[in-house]
């Protein structure tokens, strides 16, 4: 399996369970590793035969900005299920870093891995 990755995608959104968190936007930093087969694109040298990472990044940014989630866990599941439904990926590793969650910690968040559900 080949991996297309997008690391350091920064998106501002309202997220959190506490009232004070929902008063302003926080920046989430996302790292995505997407398992896919790049062989067709390597042979054709055509964008039409590969995973369009610009389209993926725009879709993920939209989901984060407009999701309205309380928990990063729910956001992560929504992102992975959407990417499986809309893009040719067979495996996803997603890290969501909610840097502002704890003052005394540089990085805090979640890391999930999912495999495309079988029909």
C-alpha positions as CSV (number, residue, x, y, z in Angstrom):
1,X,0.0,0.0,0.0
2,X,1.2,3.5,-0.8
3,X,0.6,6.5,1.5
4,X,-0.4,10.0,0.5
5,X,0.0,12.3,3.4
6,X,-1.1,15.8,4.5
7,X,0.6,16.9,7.7
8,X,0.1,20.1,9.6
9,X,-3.3,21.1,8.1
10,X,-4.4,24.0,10.3
11,X,-8.1,24.7,10.6
12,X,-9.9,27.1,12.9
13,X,-13.1,25.9,14.5
14,X,-15.4,26.0,17.5
15,X,-14.9,22.7,19.4
16,X,-15.1,21.6,23.0
17,X,-17.4,20.7,25.8
18,X,-16.9,23.6,28.1
19,X,-18.8,26.9,27.7
20,X,-15.6,28.9,27.5
21,X,-14.3,26.8,24.6
22,X,-17.4,27.5,22.6
23,X,-16.9,31.3,22.8
24,X,-14.1,31.4,20.3
25,X,-12.4,29.5,17.5
26,X,-9.5,27.2,18.3
27,X,-6.9,26.1,15.8
28,X,-6.7,22.3,15.3
29,X,-3.7,20.8,13.6
30,X,-4.4,17.6,11.6
31,X,-2.0,15.0,10.2
32,X,-3.5,12.6,7.7
33,X,-1.9,9.5,6.2
34,X,-4.0,7.9,3.5
35,X,-3.5,4.4,2.1
36,X,-4.1,4.2,-1.6
37,X,-2.6,2.7,-4.7
38,X,-0.6,5.3,-6.7
39,X,0.5,2.8,-9.4
40,X,-2.1,4.1,-12.0
41,X,-0.8,7.7,-11.5
42,X,2.8,6.6,-11.6
43,X,2.1,5.0,-15.0
44,X,0.0,7.7,-16.5
45,X,1.5,10.8,-14.9
46,X,-2.0,12.2,-14.7
47,X,-3.8,13.8,-11.7
48,X,-7.0,12.0,-12.7
49,X,-5.4,8.7,-11.7
50,X,-4.3,9.6,-8.2
51,X,-5.7,10.8,-4.9
52,X,-6.1,14.6,-5.2
53,X,-4.7,15.8,-1.9
54,X,-5.9,19.3,-2.6
55,X,-9.5,18.1,-2.8
56,X,-8.9,16.0,0.4
57,X,-7.5,19.0,2.3
58,X,-10.4,21.2,1.2
59,X,-13.0,18.6,2.2
60,X,-11.4,18.0,5.6
61,X,-11.1,21.7,6.3
62,X,-14.8,22.1,5.4
63,X,-15.8,19.3,7.8
64,X,-13.7,20.7,10.6
65,X,-14.9,24.3,10.2
66,X,-18.6,23.4,9.9
67,X,-18.9,20.2,11.9
68,X,-20.2,21.7,15.2
69,X,-18.7,18.9,17.2
70,X,-18.1,18.9,20.9
71,X,-15.4,16.2,20.9
72,X,-12.4,15.7,18.7
73,X,-13.3,12.0,18.8
74,X,-16.6,12.6,17.0
75,X,-14.9,14.9,14.5
76,X,-12.3,12.3,13.7
77,X,-14.9,9.6,13.1
78,X,-16.8,12.0,10.8
79,X,-13.7,12.8,8.8
80,X,-12.7,9.2,8.3
81,X,-16.1,8.0,7.3
82,X,-16.5,10.9,4.9
83,X,-13.1,10.3,3.3
84,X,-13.9,6.6,2.8
85,X,-17.2,7.5,1.2
86,X,-15.8,10.2,-1.2
87,X,-12.2,9.2,-2.0
88,X,-10.3,6.0,-3.1
89,X,-8.5,5.3,0.2
90,X,-8.3,2.0,1.9
91,X,-6.7,3.0,5.2
92,X,-6.5,6.3,7.2
93,X,-4.4,7.4,10.1
94,X,-5.6,10.7,11.5
95,X,-4.1,12.8,14.2
96,X,-5.9,15.8,15.6
97,X,-3.9,18.1,17.8
98,X,-5.9,20.5,20.0
99,X,-3.0,22.5,21.1
100,X,-4.9,24.9,23.2
101,X,-6.6,22.2,25.3
102,X,-4.1,22.2,28.2
103,X,-1.9,25.1,29.1
104,X,1.0,23.1,30.4
105,X,1.2,20.6,27.4
106,X,2.6,21.5,24.0
107,X,0.5,18.9,22.1
108,X,-2.7,17.1,23.1
109,X,-5.2,15.3,21.0
110,X,-6.1,11.9,19.4
111,X,-4.7,9.5,16.9
112,X,-7.0,7.0,15.1
113,X,-6.4,4.5,12.4
114,X,-9.3,3.1,10.4
115,X,-9.6,0.6,7.5
116,X,-12.2,1.0,4.8
117,X,-15.3,-0.9,5.9
118,X,-16.2,-3.9,3.7
119,X,-19.7,-4.0,2.2
